[in-house]
Every structure is written in structure tokens, then in C-alpha cells.
Amino acid sequence: MVDERQPAASVISALVPVALVAGTVLGLRAAWRAFRARITANSMILNETLPVHSAWWRDHAKAPGEILYVAIGDSAAQGIGASRPDHSYVGLLARTIRDATARSVRVVNLSVSGATVGRCVEDQLPKLAKYRPDVMTVAIGANDIAKWDPESFERDLRTILDAVPPHALVADLPFFYFPQHERKVAVANDILRRLVAERGLTLVRLHRRTRLGGYRRMLTHFANDWFHPNDHGYRVWADAFLPALVASLVARFPTDPALDVPADLPADLPADVGGRP
């Protein structure tokens, strides 16, 4: 007599791995959707801080100072993702300038969240023309990667770099982690470094500095939208600028006493980086 149960058992045995794989795939898809939803929600929360940071910098631009520090850039210069606006790299650098020179510092932060190089030409350069900065930082271009157009990027970046003073510190684009973005970043940074060299400006190797910590920094140096730096991440940005900034201060303020450059940027800054207390 033929046992008819064997074919059925074989079919069931074959279907079990398929069901496990299908269940795993569905579980991963659900987890990815939940992760994306959480990132979107966190991004919306951070977006609510945009007007707060912008207003904070506008208010502090009114504070007088012996040294004028002007920054152009995007949301990173605004400090989106930091616990406070002055915990951005701009705030950290302002504190360093103040401590190093023993002079008060006026910070005019012209950056605009979401700015591309094209929007910088339209919105920030006309305002820059009103100032003669003693210190200037430029960190722009990260938002161009989303809709990458190398020709317009180079054209607009040329316009920006032609407008800044010769002592401006210009950062290349940071490390983007994901290969599909990094390929575009590599092209953008080649363009940026070439244009900076042609003009004799000072290049800040932000990409190299942000890449040093590897992928573990994705868990420790980013805000909860996984795009903007947090306080730890902005410390890394400030560290990238620090050697060039100190060299510029030494060269351009020779009558000052020996510069007292802090060994490490303080973790907790005063609320007002616009002048000495």
C-alpha cells in the first residue's frame, strides 16, 4: 500500500523555509517603514526649531564686538540639531575667537536653513556686501547633492568664492556615509577644492575630519533626524576649522599677546557668544 502522506509532508517541509524568508522580508519592510516614519516625525520636530535658531542669530548679530565674524552656509551654520544655537560650529568658533584674542566678537550669521549654493548667491551674498568681516567661514553645498547639477554648482560656487574676503575659511562638503551620495560629494569636493586653490583661499578639510570616526558616528554624532549633527557632531565640525582659524588669527592679529588657544573647546558655552561678559 502506498503511503500518500509522504508527498504532503515533503511539500510542507519545502514551504517552511519559504514562509520563514517571506516573514523575515515582511518584518524587515515593516521595520524600515517604521524607521522612516520615525525619521520623518523627528525631522518635522527639528523643522520647528528653524525660526527659533534664525531669530536667535538675528538678535545676537546686534551685539557689538571688536572682531566681526561673518558666516555663510546652511542649516549646519544655523546649528539645527544642536541643543542650542551657540552649540553649532559657528558658536563654538566664535567662542574660540573670543578666548584666543581676548577681544569681544560680533557674530553675523547669514546662513539660511536649506540653502544651496544658488540660494546663497541670491540671499546671502547681497547681505555679505554690507560687511567687512575680520573672520569668515563658508560651509555650503551639502543641499545641492539631492538635486545634483555639477555645472550650476560650479557656476554658483565661483560667484560665492569671488565675493568672500581673501582670509575666508572655506570648508569642503562633509562625509555623507552612503555610496550613492558620496560619489556626488567626491565630484563636488573636487570642484570646490580646485576653485579654492585658484583663489588662494584657505581650505578646511571637513570631509576628511567627519570621515575619521567611521560609521559608528552615525549613532553618536547626529541628531534624531539622522541628517543634522548633534552637539558632538558640531564639535567635530569646529575641530575641522580650528587649525586654520588659529593660524589666521595668529597671522592677522600680530599685535595681540600670545594667543591663548584653549586645548579643547568647552562643552558648555555661555548663552551670549556675541561679546565678552
Secondary structure, 3 states (H helix, E strand, C coil): CCCCHHHHHHHHHHHHHHHHHHHHHHHHHHHHHHHHHHHHHHHHHHHCCHHHHHHHHHHHCCCCCCEEEEEEECHHHHCCCCCCHHHCHHHHHHHHHHHHHCCCEEEEECCCCCCCHHHHHHHHHHHHCCCCCCEEEEECCHHHHCCCCHHHHHHHHHHHHHHCCCCCEEECCCCCCCHHHHHHHHHHHHHHHHHHHHHCCEEECHHHHHHCCHHHHHHHCECCCCCCECHHHHHHHHHHHHHHHHHHHHHHCCCCCCCCCCCCCCCCCCCCCCCCC
